[in-house]
Amino acid sequence: MKPQSCRNCGKELWQNQRVCPHCGRDSGRDDPD
């Protein structure tokens, strides 16, 4: 599985990470859109 990237800052996330460690915001990837 490829790492996801945060839609807020674009940096890499672990597969199951909701809150981005780089920008501290929800990555948003679990939302429908």
C-alpha positions as protocol buffer text, in pm:
chain_id: "A"
residue {
  index: 1
  type: MET
  ca { x: 0 y: 0 z: 0 }
}
residue {
  index: 2
  type: LYS
  ca { x: 132 y: 342 z: -90 }
}
residue {
  index: 3
  type: PRO
  ca { x: 139 y: 612 z: 175 }
}
residue {
  index: 4
  type: GLN
  ca { x: -137 y: 867 z: 162 }
}
residue {
  index: 5
  type: SER
  ca { x: -71 y: 1237 z: 150 }
}
residue {
  index: 6
  type: CYS
  ca { x: -241 y: 1511 z: 347 }
}
residue {
  index: 7
  type: ARG
  ca { x: -484 y: 1719 z: 144 }
}
residue {
  index: 8
  type: ASN
  ca { x: -398 y: 2023 z: 356 }
}
residue {
  index: 9
  type: CYS
  ca { x: -18 y: 2030 z: 327 }
}
residue {
  index: 10
  type: GLY
  ca { x: 45 y: 1750 z: 77 }
}
residue {
  index: 11
  type: LYS
  ca { x: 297 y: 1566 z: 294 }
}
residue {
  index: 12
  type: GLU
  ca { x: 309 y: 1193 z: 348 }
}
residue {
  index: 13
  type: LEU
  ca { x: 89 y: 1015 z: 602 }
}
residue {
  index: 14
  type: TRP
  ca { x: 84 y: 661 z: 735 }
}
residue {
  index: 15
  type: GLN
  ca { x: -203 y: 452 z: 592 }
}
residue {
  index: 16
  type: ASN
  ca { x: -434 y: 490 z: 891 }
}
residue {
  index: 17
  type: GLN
  ca { x: -337 y: 836 z: 1007 }
}
residue {
  index: 18
  type: ARG
  ca { x: -623 y: 1085 z: 1037 }
}
residue {
  index: 19
  type: VAL
  ca { x: -432 y: 1380 z: 1177 }
}
residue {
  index: 20
  type: CYS
  ca { x: -134 y: 1493 z: 975 }
}
residue {
  index: 21
  type: PRO
  ca { x: 187 y: 1510 z: 1183 }
}
residue {
  index: 22
  type: HIS
  ca { x: 323 y: 1787 z: 961 }
}
residue {
  index: 23
  type: CYS
  ca { x: 40 y: 2042 z: 965 }
}
residue {
  index: 24
  type: GLY
  ca { x: -157 y: 1907 z: 1263 }
}
residue {
  index: 25
  type: ARG
  ca { x: -487 y: 1904 z: 1075 }
}
residue {
  index: 26
  type: ASP
  ca { x: -717 y: 1620 z: 981 }
}
residue {
  index: 27
  type: SER
  ca { x: -588 y: 1470 z: 658 }
}
residue {
  index: 28
  type: GLY
  ca { x: -944 y: 1447 z: 525 }
}
residue {
  index: 29
  type: ARG
  ca { x: -873 y: 1124 z: 338 }
}
residue {
  index: 30
  type: ASP
  ca { x: -1148 y: 929 z: 514 }
}
residue {
  index: 31
  type: ASP
  ca { x: -1415 y: 1174 z: 402 }
}
residue {
  index: 32
  type: PRO
  ca { x: -1626 y: 1090 z: 93 }
}
residue {
  index: 33
  type: ASP
  ca { x: -1498 y: 1406 z: -70 }
}
